[in-house]
Amino acid sequence: MESHSNDNSSKPVDPVAALRVANEAQARMAERVRSPWWVHVLRGAFVAAAVYGLGAPDSSAWMLVGVLGLVALSRRRVRDVGVARANPERWRFLTLGAPWAIVALAVSVAAMAFVVVAQDEPLWQVGVAAGVAGVVTLALGPAADASARRRLGSVLAGSPAR
């Protein structure tokens, strides 16, 4: 029986070349999950809109824009990165960038708690809380992204995560 494969098993595989190919594939995979700058800007703006909508009177439209924007942005990133919803590892990227992502989430939750508890505060204080949550999310987004890429690269390489 003939084989139309280009596989010539009589030729030994060069281990150095195979390692180089594997490292290049690993780098491409880690690079694929890099978020463009505008993702961090939009995420910060949507978080600020959600916090503002939660605390400002008659501002349910802001809350709706913030929540729907975050959902739409998350769905787009999942589609762009290629993580399927059926994949049990779908939260791995978040956990890989966990230190920075958790700080941003904690600041956002604290801002939301402030605007809910301080219902009678002036509107500028609600705006400041929303702005702080948005700016922290924007500022820490690239750090979380870089941390997750580094950890993902080391996980793919088989070495312990840093």
N, C-alpha and C positions, 0 to 999 in steps of 0.2 A: 504494500500500500504506500502511495506517495504522500509526502507531506509538503504542503506549500508554505510552510512556516519558514521564517528567516532564522529560526533558532538552530544554531549549530552547536550541539552539546559537546562536540569534540574539542571545542576551543574553551580554555579555562576563562573564567570571569576575573577581570582585574579588580581586586578588592578596593584599591584606591579610587578607581574610576566609579565603582558602585557607591562608595561612601560619598564622593563628590556629588553624584546625581541625587542621592538621598538627601544630602544637606541642601542642595538647591531646591528640591521639592518642598522641604520643610520651610525654607525661607519664603518661597512663594505662598505657601499655605498661611504662614503667620502674617505676611504682607496683605493677604486677601481680606483679613478682618480689620484692616486699618480704616477708621472712620474718617471721612472727609471733614474739613473744618466746619462746613455749614451744618453738619449733623449736630455738633456740639452747640453751635449758636442757636439752632432751632430748639434743641432740648432745653437749653437755659431759658429761652423765651416762653416755651410752653409751660415749664415749671413755674415761672413767674406769673404767667397768666392764670394758672390754676390756683396758686396761692392768693393772688389778688381777687380772683372770683370767689374764693371761699370767704374772704374777710370783708370785702367792700359791699355796701348795701346796693341792692338792685343790680348786681353784676353777674348774674347767672350765665350770661353770654360769655364772659371771660373764662369762667370755670369750664363751660362747654368747649370753648376753643382750646383751652389748655389740655383737658383730658383727651378729647378727640385727636388733637395734634400729637400728643405723646403716644397714643395707640397707633396712629397712622405711621409715625416715624419709627416706632418699634417694629411694626410689621414690614416696613420697607427695608430696614436693616437686616431683619431675619431673612428676607428674600434675597437681598444683595450678598450677604455672607454665605448663604446656602445652608443654613441650619433648618432642618425640617421640624415641623411641630410634633411629629411622631418620635423624634429623637429624644431619648431620655436624658441626653447630655446637653439639652438646650440651654440650661442655666450655667453651664460650665464657664462661658465667657465672662459672665458677671462675677462668678466666684474667683476667676483668675485675676480680675482687677479689683478684688474685694476691698482692700484697704481704702482706696480712693472712692470707690462707688458707695461704700458704707458711710463715709464721711459726708458725701454729697446728699445721700438719702437722709441722714440724721439731721442735717441742716434744713432740708426741705420739710421734714416732719416737724421740726421745732418751729419753723416759720408758720406752718399750717396750724399748729397748736396755739401759737401766739395770736394769730388772727381770729381763731375761734373763741379763745378765752377772753380776749380783749375786744369784745364786740363794740363797745362804746368809745373806742379810741379814735382819734382823728384819722382821716383818710390818708394823710401823708405817712402815718406810722404803718398802716397796712401796705402802702406802696413801698416803703423802705424794706419791710419784711419780705415782700414779694421780690423786690430787686436783689436783696441779699441772697435769697434762695436761688434765683436765676443766675446771678453772677458766680456763685460758688459752684453750681452745677456746670456752668460754662467753663469755668477755670479748671475744675478737677476732671472734666471729661477727657481731655487729651492725656492726662496723667494716668487715669484708669485704663484708657485704651492702650497706652504704651506698656503699662504693667501687665495687662492681659496678653499682649502680643509676646512679650518677653517670656512669660510663664508658659504660654502655649508653645512657643518655640522650644523651650527646654523640655516640656512634656513630650513633644513630638520627637525630640532627640533622645529621649529615654533617660535624661539626667534629672535630678531632683529640681523642683521649682524653687526659684530664688525669692 
